[in-house]
Amino acid sequence: MFALLPANVALYLLVDRVPNATRPSQENLHRAIAILTFASVVFRSELVLLLGPLVLQAIVRQYTSIANVLRVGIIAGTLSVALTVLVDSYFWQRWPLWPELHGVYFNAIEGKSAEWGVSPFHAYFSSHLPKLLLSAAPLSMLGAILDKRIRGLLVPYVAFLLLISGLGHKEWRFVIYSVPAFNIAAARGANWLISRKKSSLIGRLSYLAVAAMLGANCLATFLLARSACANYPGGASLYAFNQLLASEHNVHVHVSNLAAQSGASLFLHSHAPPFLPGLAPPSKFGRPVDWVYNKTEGLSVDALTAAPQFTHLIAEIPVLTPEAMEHWSPVAVVDGFDGWAFNIESVKAAFKMGLGEGLRTLRGLLEMRRSEKLVILKRKV
Ligand SMILES: *[C@@H]1O[C@H](CO)[C@@H](O)[C@H](O)[C@H]1NC(C)=O
């Protein structure tokens, strides 16, 4: 997300040109290259896969010369490396340290990123991008078909997507930089559709199609946001845990892997240090700060039972076996997102009612399915 800002500024420089120009100005192009170099060196090394095609395109299409690219690249690159090494080595107290280079070595050369899961080659095109773009996806294709300036703009971004698809581990945040470019293309497509002659049927249908796509986009965004809100049972359970036991001392809780992966982060360790600097410690307000949040992985229930320091567990539901229940009693159960279900009964019911009540019932048309994910357990005494 830090890299998205400079990447967006670079895109702005590339499209900020006189109307109908087919190329960016040389000055803007050089600035964009410098900014992307900085962002690749300091924030996210994968941006090099965007910078490369961009530079290649600029040279092939003679937007600038090879000598200029080298000059800009070497100056921006050297300054950026110096900056990141100075700042990051200081904060990590390890000289010399260039974190992004370390990241490339670890994730790409040693191939360790694959340990976080591997997706097929086409996943960015078949799954991540459609979900990021929603109805902008078909509109951007239309924009690319219609306008060769759009095609020129998208070429480096598509090349970036193809190149980064070579890496087995895929996440939408690795390709978020391409979204604004595709949105520009989508705007071009939408503009063409709404500029058809309004007197013709096709023209009116085109206009309607754009309005429908915008509406569908809002609805999908709303549903996806609702899903995301319900998708952090770990955070919800640790928050509930902190509230339930707020005034107790000497709590030692084991946080399971699922909980730790779904929101039970350091930010919720409200009864143990570290605390945000500059703020009064919570003990001032009578809140105990002697808790231990233990996230050691790979401990079985038996091992947790046998370790007497643990007073509470935030465990996954399958832990609830009769043997475990001899030692632990459930305090609360936290559920989480499972999917959406189409509730056909509510449609039938709505038709039998008056208009107002019927519409209210229709709101239950889509129902979020939830299931129990985590349980808060207390050791029996
Ligand atoms: C967490 O629990 C494990 C297993 O009992 C133990 O080895 C480890 O030292 C504990 N960590 C803390 C911070 O108490």
The ligand as an SDF file (V2000), in Angstrom:
LIG
                    3D

 14 14  0  0  0  0  0  0  0  0999 V2000
    4.1170  -20.0510   25.3060 C   0  0  0  0  0  0  0  0  0  0  0  0
    3.8630  -21.4170   25.5740 O   0  0  0  0  0  0  0  0  0  0  0  0
    4.9130  -22.3040   25.2230 C   0  0  0  0  0  0  0  0  0  0  0  0
    4.4470  -23.7220   25.5170 C   0  0  0  0  0  0  0  0  0  0  0  0
    4.0700  -23.8900   26.8530 O   0  0  0  0  0  0  0  0  0  0  0  0
    6.1820  -21.9530   25.9730 C   0  0  0  0  0  0  0  0  0  0  0  0
    7.2390  -22.7780   25.5340 O   0  0  0  0  0  0  0  0  0  0  0  0
    6.5250  -20.4910   25.7320 C   0  0  0  0  0  0  0  0  0  0  0  0
    7.6290  -20.1110   26.5050 O   0  0  0  0  0  0  0  0  0  0  0  0
    5.3490  -19.5960   26.0510 C   0  0  0  0  0  0  0  0  0  0  0  0
    5.6420  -18.2240   25.7100 N   0  0  0  0  0  0  0  0  0  0  0  0
    5.4430  -17.2220   26.5650 C   0  0  0  0  0  0  0  0  0  0  0  0
    5.7420  -15.8580   26.0430 C   0  0  0  0  0  0  0  0  0  0  0  0
    5.0360  -17.3820   27.6880 O   0  0  0  0  0  0  0  0  0  0  0  0
  1  2  1  0
  1 10  1  0
  2  3  1  0
  3  4  1  0
  3  6  1  0
  4  5  1  0
  6  7  1  0
  6  8  1  0
  8  9  1  0
  8 10  1  0
 10 11  1  0
 11 12  1  0
 12 13  1  0
 12 14  2  0
M  END
$$$$
